[in-house]
């Protein structure tokens, strides 16, 4: 039997061990950082006007953290470019390709991020089959697929995307001037398509990209220029694996010019903090089933408390000069 003194000593030792274990546990929690990146751009290796090093230099100088060169059916070698422009926790070039296919008159373009080899267009006997075959081909070479500009030539519908398996990402904003982001003529815009997909119970995340082709005529608004759409990814470090895992898990937001200081979602609420700019006003809309605006606020931080009946909630930040940001959907009732 332990003496009182020995019992106290053992108790303190046990507490010390437990405190040490918990301290070690919390010390191992991963700190996440924000990284700005673009996953869709072109060079002279397809239909761009600038060389890969010129394109990479533009993004590096404009304070992006990562870039994917996604030329049509061409996989640019990135190791040499990374040795020149890459820097730990500052800039990373990720290999990529825009797998460019067609079904009848429909243009099916799907980016493959970080594939281990070139992916040839797989074709198909319908729009859905063509998308699915190319998604599968990208996955086979360990790439991450995202569907590009669905409304380009009105090629891909929300119903098409609902039928695709093993796809997590599609463009809800593309900076090219002729891709019909907003819809028209009775056809929905990309955000409306997104809500249609989410309301069906399918999980897909929305990205914003440049799709830049022209770097040598920055004043020409009719051209596909850089700097109009990007993603802000929250990851442990600036590595291809970490960035792509964060994208496919929805740990990012899309933007055309709005920056968030922070964004947190729990089982109880969403809290969104905007990095406000002087003289600029903001409104935040929390959007749910069917694209319905559940709440609109002009406070910062913007807070949405879950009521318990939401299937999903996402946020759209509208800046008074037309810039936007979109957070990814939260599914409060999913385990």
N, C-alpha and C positions, 0 to 999 in steps of 0.2 A: 504494500500500500504506500502511496506517495505521501511524503510529508507536506504540510501546507506550503512551505517554501518551495519544494520541488514542483508541486502542482502549479503554483504561480509562474515559476520559471518556464515550465513546459507550455503553459497557456500562452505566455508572451512569445515564446519561440514559434508556436503554431500560428499565432496572429501575424508574426513577422514573415513567416513563410507565405501565408495567404496574401498579405499585402504585397510581398515581392512578386507573387504570381500574377496578381491583378495588375500591378505596375508594369510587369513584362508584357501582359496581354494588351494593355492600352498603348504601350510603346510600339507594339507591332501593328497597331491600326494604321492603315495606309493613308497618307495624306494625299489628297487629290488636288490637281492643279488645272487651271483653264488653259486650253491651247486653241488658237485661231487657225483655221485651215480651209482650204478649197480642194474639193475632190474631182473637179471637172474643168480641164483647160486643154488648149491645143497648141501645137508648135508646127514648124515646117515639115515635121514627119507625117503630117496629114494635111489639114487645110488651114493651118495657122500662118501668120505672117512673120514669125520670129523663131529663132533657133531655141533649142531647149535651154541653153545657158542664159540667153536673154530673158526668157520667160521666168526661169527660176530666180534670176537676179531681181526682176520686178517684185515678185512676192516676198523675197527675202528683204528687200529694201523697204517694203511697205508693211513690215512688222508682222507678217504671217509666221506661224510656227511650223506649219506643215503644208505640203502641196502634193497633189497627184497629177502627173502628166497623163492625160487620157486621150491620146490620139486614136483616130479611127483605125481599128484593126492593126494597130502597131504598138508594140511594147518597147518603150524607150529604156535603154540601159541607164540605171540611176547611180550605180556605185561611184563612177567618176565624178558625177555632179555632186553627190553627197560629200565626197572628199574635198571638193572646192568650197561648197556653200554650206554644208552641214556643220552644225555646232551643237554640242550636248545641251539639251534643254532650251535651245534657241531656235533651231531650224532643222527640219527633216524632210527629205524627199521620199515619197512612197511610190513604188512602181504602180502603173495602172494602164488600162486600155479601155477605149469605148468600143465594145463589141457592136458592130454596126450591121444590122440585118434588116430584112424587109419581108412583109407578107402582102402580096399583091401591091396596093398603093400605100400601105401603112408602113411607116418608118419605125422600126423597133431598135432602139439604142439602149444598151445596158452597160454601165460601167463595171469593170472588174477591178477591184482595189487589191493590190498586192498579190496578184496571181504568180505562181512560180514559173509560168511559161505563157506564151501567146495563146489566146483562145480564138479559134476560127469560128465565124458565124455558123450556128447549128441548123438554122432554118426550121420549118414546121408547116403544118397544113392548116393553120389558123393563127390568129393573133396570139391567143392564149398559148398554143403549142410552141410558137416561135419564142415567146418570152420564156416559157418554162424550160425549153431545151437549152437556151442560152444561160439562164440562171444555173441550171444543172451543170453545164460545161464549165462555168466559172467556179462553181463549188468544187468540181473535181480537181481543179488545180489549186485548191486552197485559197481562192480569191473570195472577196466579199462583194456581192452584186448590189447595185442600185439602179433602179429604172429611171431613165432620163426623160425629161420634158414630155410627159404623156400627151399634152395637147399640141405638140409639133405635128402639123398636118393632120390634127385631130385623129391621131393614130391609136391611142390606148385609152380605154374607159375605166371607170371605177369597177365596173362589173368584171372586166378583164383582170384587173389586179387582185380582186377578191378570190380569184381561182388559182392564183400562183402560190405554190408551196416553197418553203425555205427562202422566203424573201422578207427582209425586214425594212428596207430603205427605198424611198422614191423621192423624186424632186418635187417639192411644193412651191419652190421658186427657182427659176433659171434666168440668169442675167442676159441671155440672148434676146434681141429685140423682136424676134418673130416666132416666139414659141407659145403665145396665147395663154400666159399664166392665169389671166382673169376669166378665161372662157368667153363666150359670146354666141349670139345667134341661137340662143336656147340651149347651148351646151355649157356645162358647169366649169368653173375655174378649178384650179388644183386644190385650193383649200376645201371647197365643197366636196370634191372627190375624196379628199382625206377623211372628212367627217362621215361620208357615206361608207367608206371602208371600215372606219372605227366603229360606227354604229351597227355594222353587221357582226361585230364581235371579233374581227380580225385585228391583229396588232401589226401595224406598220408605222415607221417613224418618218417624219418629214425633214428633208434636208434642203438647204439653200446653196446654190453654186453660181459660179461665174459663167461657165461654158465660154470662156474668153477665146477669141481667135485673133483679135487685132490689138497689137500693142504699139503700133507705129502711127496711129491716128487717134490719139486720146480725146480729141475734140469732136470727133464725128459720132453723133448720137445714133446714127443708123447702123453702126457697127457693133459687133459683139466684143466689148471692151472689158478689161479686168476691174475688179474691185467693187462689184455690185451685190454679190451674195456669198455668204460663207457660213461655216459652222463653228461654234465654240464648244469644244469637247472637254469634258472633265475626266482626267485620267491620272494614274499614279505617276507616270513619266512620259516623256516624249519618245515613244517607240512605236513602230508600226503595229505590233501586236496589241499594245495597250490602247492605242487610238481606235483601232478597228473593233476591239471588244467593247469599248465605250459606245461607239456608234451603234453597234447591233443590240446593245442593251438599253439604248435610249438615253444615255447619260450625256446629253448635249442639248444645245438649243440652236436654232437657225436664225440668221439675221441678215438684214440689208442695211444695217447701220446703227441699231440699238444695242447697247452693251448692258449686261446685267452684272451687278456687283456680286450677287449670289442668288441661288435658287434652291429651295429645299421643299421636299414633299414628304409628309408622314401619313399615317393612317387617319390623322385628324384634320390636316390642313395643308394648303400650299402657301408658301411665303416667297414672294418674288421681290427682289430689291434692285431697282434700276440705277445705273450710273448716269445720273441726270446731267445734261448739258445746260449751260446758262441760256436763258431766254427761250428755252424749248419746253413745251408742255407734253404730257404723256397721258394716255388712257390705257387701262389694262382690261381686257375682256376675258372672262373665264367661260369656256365653251364646252358644251356637253353633247349628249345624245341628239342626233339629227342636226348638229350644227347650231343648236340653240345657245344663245348668250345667256348664261346662268346668272352672271353678275358682271357689272362694269364699275370700275373704281378709278379715281384719279389720285389716290393716296400712294405714298411711297414710304415703306414697303406696301405692296399690294397683297392682300390676304384673302384666301378663299377657304372657309371652313366647310368640310364635307357634311352634307345633310343625311347621308346614308342610302339615298336611292340613286346615286349617280353610277352609270356604267363606266364612264370615263370623264376626265376633265383635263383640258389643255388650256394654255393661256396664249393670248395674242396681245402684244404690246404695240400700240400705235403711237408714233411720234408725230408732232404737229406739222412737220415738213414732209411727211409721207413715208418715212423709214419705218421698218417693222422688225419685230422679233417674234419667234414662235417657240414655245416650250413643248416638250414631248408629252403625250397623253399619260395620265396617271389613272390607274384602275383601282379605286379604293376598296372595292369589294372582292377583289381577287386575292387568294391566299398568297 
